[in-house]
Structures are given as structure tokens and as C-alpha cells.
Amino acid sequence: LRTLVDSGDIRDAAVELNASNFESFLKESPLKFAVVEFFASWCPACRNYKPQYEKVARLFNGPDAVHPGIVLLARVDCAMKVNTDLCSRFSVSRYPMLFWGPPRKFSDGRWDPKKNKDEIQEVDEWRTPDLLLNYINKRIGSSFSLSDDKYENENTLPMNASDPEEISRAIYDIEESTAQAFQIIFQNKMIKSNTRSELIKFLQLLVAHHPSKRCRKGSAEMLVNFDDLWPSNHLSVSSQDTIVEEVDASRYYHICGKEIPRGYWIFCRGSKEDTRGYSCGLWVLFHSLSVRIEDGESNLTFTAICDFIQNFFTCDECRQHFHEMSSGVSVPFNKTRDLAMWLWHAHNKVNQRLMVKEKELGTGDPRFPKIMWPPKQLCPSCYLSSSRDSNGLEKIKWDENEVFKFLVRHYGKTISSSKEATLSSNEDDASSTYGISSSSNAIVVPVGAALAIAIASCAFGALACFWRTQQKNRKYLHKLHSLKNI
Ligand SMILES: Cc1cc2nc3c(=O)[nH]c(=O)nc-3n(C[C@H](O)[C@H](O)[C@H](O)COP(=O)(O)OP(=O)(O)OC[C@H]3O[C@@H](n4cnc5c(N)ncnc54)[C@H](O)[C@@H]3O)c2cc1C
């Protein structure tokens, strides 16, 4: 995608699209809304309009956006020959012409002036930044203003954590937090002799059950190369030495693809700069893993998550509290439900503790106060009864069967399926190279014997380990063939 630099050092905030990237870019966009300006570079009125359009674009697009993750502003130059068909699909008859609609509808869409019921609409009021922003505000029921300052926007955030639709956008934050987790691991050189196997276990879990296809693919690549990158035989058992310096880990920073981390949050976006974000994304990742695993994988998953938190989550207080909670588990988990419910309960314990603390210290996010979760609006059937004790604390009697059903619905299919379908086709090629099935979330095992291991143990660990060896053998054979051919 072309990032334009128009005058001096000022980058355009509106994204310039053309016929070759229009469809894929808009299809993959995590945003709910888009404005597309069709213009012609030779048109003087368009040149004059550009700074006005940019004023609104800077509010929503780019790293300094005041309200990122909501509306995409893009433009297409109809004076470019390659864009002729694209512009005629939208019946562009004068310049500039602006359209409004969901990004995905643009990608395969067209606009017909005779059909005004389309999801794509011509923007009728756009001539000044105020008019365009008013139009956007009317469409999404917001009250954004051109004078909004970064992160001082509690009252304008249109998102609501109790909106059941919001969770479908959490896939982007799960990807973001996964990528950030590995950035932190590499930057802080956290792969050591005593943490190496914990990371491998966690990667195996991600390969098999991460809700994002591109993160499964990235984890698989890292797992296949793990022994080469961080060989265990370079370390003595007692050694605490960091071994990450020996390899160019930066090549493997992009566990969920090159464009991630994107640098902003959507579902986990706080109303202040220092709230929510990474830790919220991690919780959502853990919950979505917990409902994706098979019964027989529950204990391994529990250990993999606990070890990951212990070794790689760099919030001391968090890992200490989490360790206290996980040490209280005396009986191994046998069922998906056991783990999902334990994690839900543990998260609520953290919420309860933070409810008091954040109130005392004023450190919480005013738009997202801690609550016993899920709230009634999200899952009425989860509540048998609720009352307040003498200190005003809410006491809830949960219907745990309903809670589990809700967790499966909330963190299961809603999170991945529709968004994954939009990934680009070259990722499909790569994932088949690595034997990852997108439909089942599982690893495709090349040999029947491996299947037997998988069925017998029903554990992603054994399966992923076997598969890793297979990949290494394949790599070795491939190298051998290339050498023979020289
Ligand atoms: C493992 C772990 C331990 C932590 N321990 C601490 C700690 O000890 N002290 C501290 O100050 N901070 C701790 N944090 C950070 C803290 O829990 C929050 O992540 C942070 O305050 C941001 O809160 P949030 O409002 O974004 O919601 P989060 O608590 O991060 O939750 C993210 C989302 O998960 C959903 N959710 C909320 N509760 C549940 C639940 N019970 N089950 C399932 N889904 C739920 C909601 O949709 C919510 O928006 C911890 C984080 C993690 C990942």
C-alpha cells in the first residue's frame, strides 16, 4: 500500500488506494466504516479540497489519530488509467465524489445512482471539514469534533464493552497482543535455558488453537525454526544466560504477519492513553484459547498459560496474584469446561480486587470500570440472582451452565470466523505449506501414525511436537535435494 508524502514531511492521513489494492485493503480493514473520495489529480478543485479532507482524515487515520479504529478515510485517483474501471463501477461523474459505507461493502461493491438503498451512499455534505465530520457523526451517532485531543475522548467513544457485537472485533486485539507479547520477549531477551521449553509449549498451543489464522501460521514458522534459532545444546542446565543474541530474532518478530502490531487497539482501546490495551488483549487471547481446546488438552493448556504468565508477562503484581490463584488448583483439569470456568472465575477475582483498588487510587478507566463479568445485558440467563451486601458489593449467584455456554459463544466462533475469511490468498498458500488447516484450527498431520498419537493423547503438545520433527525432516530433505541438484 502506498503511503503518500505530499508536501514536506507531512504524511497524508487518508489512504491512497488504486485498482490493485482497493479490494484487498478494504476487505481486510478492521474498521466498521469508510469514506472513499474519488478525485482526479488534474482537478484544481480536488487539490484545494485535499487539505480539508486531510483534516478529518487525521482525526481517524494514522499513528497520531485521535479516534483510531473507527472510520477509514481513503481516496482513489480517477485520473490514473489503472483506476478507470474502478471509478466507473462507482459511477463517478464529477470530481470529487465521496462515498460512505462499510469497508467490506466497498471492496466488492459498486454504486448505482438509481439505487439509493445500497449500503454505500454518496456523501452529500462534505465541502468543509465540519460538514464532513457532521455527516460522519450523524451516520454513527457520535459527537466527534475537529478540536478533540488525543485520549481525552471518554465521552465520544462509540464503543460499549457490553455490546455483544463488539467482541467480533476482538480478533484484531488478540493479534495485537500476541505480536506485542513476542516483541517484549525478544526485546527483553527473555528466552533463556530455564524459559525455553515453556515458550515452546505456549507456541504449540498457539499453533493449534490461536483464533487468528495468520498468528497460527507465524507461530508454526517460529516453532519449526525454534531449535535452529535457540538450540538447547548451547546451554548448560544451570545456565541462565540469554541465548537470543545468537540469532537475528527481529526476523521473527512478526508472529502474526508483518503489518502487526498495528499500534492501536480496537476492542481493548481505553479512553485514556495508559488504560486497557495489552493486558486486556492477553485476557481475551487466554479466554478464546480456553474455549477452543479439546477436553484432553485442558490441563496442558492450563500449564502452558500459567507458565507463559509466570515467565513472560512482565507485570510483577499480576503474575504473583495469578500464581497464588493457580497454585490453589489441586486436581488436574479434565474438561474444556473446567479450564474455561476456572479462567473466568480467576479473571473475576482480579476484577473484584481491582474494582476496589482502582476506586481508591483513581487509576481505572472511567469508561470501563471493573465489573463482575458478564454483565446482565450481555448474558441475562447467566444470573440466578444478584444482590448487594452491606458494603455495597454486588453478590451474584451464577448459573454456571449458562456461563459456560455464554463463554463458548462469546469467545468461540464470533471472534474469528468472519474476519478470517478476509485474509489474503497468499496466506492460504503458506498455511497449507505448513500444514495448518484453517477450518478445523488443528494441525494437519502428514502421517497416519501421528494421528494415532494425537487421538491417543488428545493433546496438542504431543501432536505439535511430532509435527515439528516432521517439518524439520522435510526441511532437511529439501536441503539435501537442493545440494544433489547442484
Ligand atoms: C493474567 C493477568 C493477571 C492480571 N493481574 C492483575 C493484577 O493483579 N493487578 C492489576 O492491577 N492488574 C492485573 N492485570 C490487568 C487487569 O486484569 C486488566 O487487564 C487491566 O486493568 C485492563 O482492564 P480492562 O478494563 O481492559 O479489562 P480486562 O480485565 O483486561 O478484561 C478484558 C475483557 O475481558 C472481558 N472480561 C472481563 N472479565 C472477564 C471474565 N471474568 N471472564 C471472561 N472475560 C472477562 C471483558 O470483555 C473485558 O473488556 C492482569 C492481567 C492479566 C492478563
The ligand as an ORCA input file, in Angstrom:
! r2SCAN-3c Opt
* xyz 0 1
  C      -3.172    -12.814     33.789
  C      -3.409    -11.395     34.209
  C      -3.360    -11.030     35.537
  C      -3.537     -9.704     35.934
  N      -3.423     -9.365     37.240
  C      -3.500     -8.055     37.604
  C      -3.269     -7.652     38.960
  O      -3.020     -8.472     39.822
  N      -3.304     -6.317     39.242
  C      -3.582     -5.372     38.283
  O      -3.593     -4.171     38.586
  N      -3.826     -5.732     37.003
  C      -3.791     -7.040     36.658
  N      -3.994     -7.407     35.343
  C      -4.506     -6.403     34.391
  C      -6.047     -6.264     34.529
  O      -6.657     -7.507     34.782
  C      -6.710     -5.685     33.290
  O      -6.275     -6.392     32.152
  C      -6.433     -4.213     33.056
  O      -6.752     -3.483     34.217
  C      -7.282     -3.688     31.872
  O      -8.663     -3.889     32.194
  P      -9.821     -3.875     31.134
  O     -10.885     -2.952     31.597
  O      -9.306     -3.664     29.779
  O     -10.489     -5.344     31.210
  P      -9.745     -6.708     31.392
  O      -9.875     -7.134     32.807
  O      -8.404     -6.680     30.804
  O     -10.661     -7.687     30.534
  C     -10.656     -7.671     29.118
  C     -12.031     -8.015     28.632
  O     -12.342     -9.350     29.043
  C     -13.730     -9.471     29.350
  N     -13.837     -9.971     30.719
  C     -13.812     -9.280     31.881
  N     -13.906    -10.132     32.917
  C     -13.998    -11.375     32.407
  C     -14.132    -12.669     32.984
  N     -14.230    -12.848     34.292
  N     -14.166    -13.732     32.160
  C     -14.092    -13.574     30.824
  N     -13.987    -12.378     30.226
  C     -13.944    -11.284     31.004
  C     -14.351     -8.091     29.161
  O     -14.926     -8.036     27.870
  C     -13.155     -7.176     29.232
  O     -13.346     -6.000     28.465
  C      -3.815     -8.724     34.955
  C      -3.877     -9.090     33.597
  C      -3.675    -10.411     33.212
  C      -3.716    -10.785     31.748
*
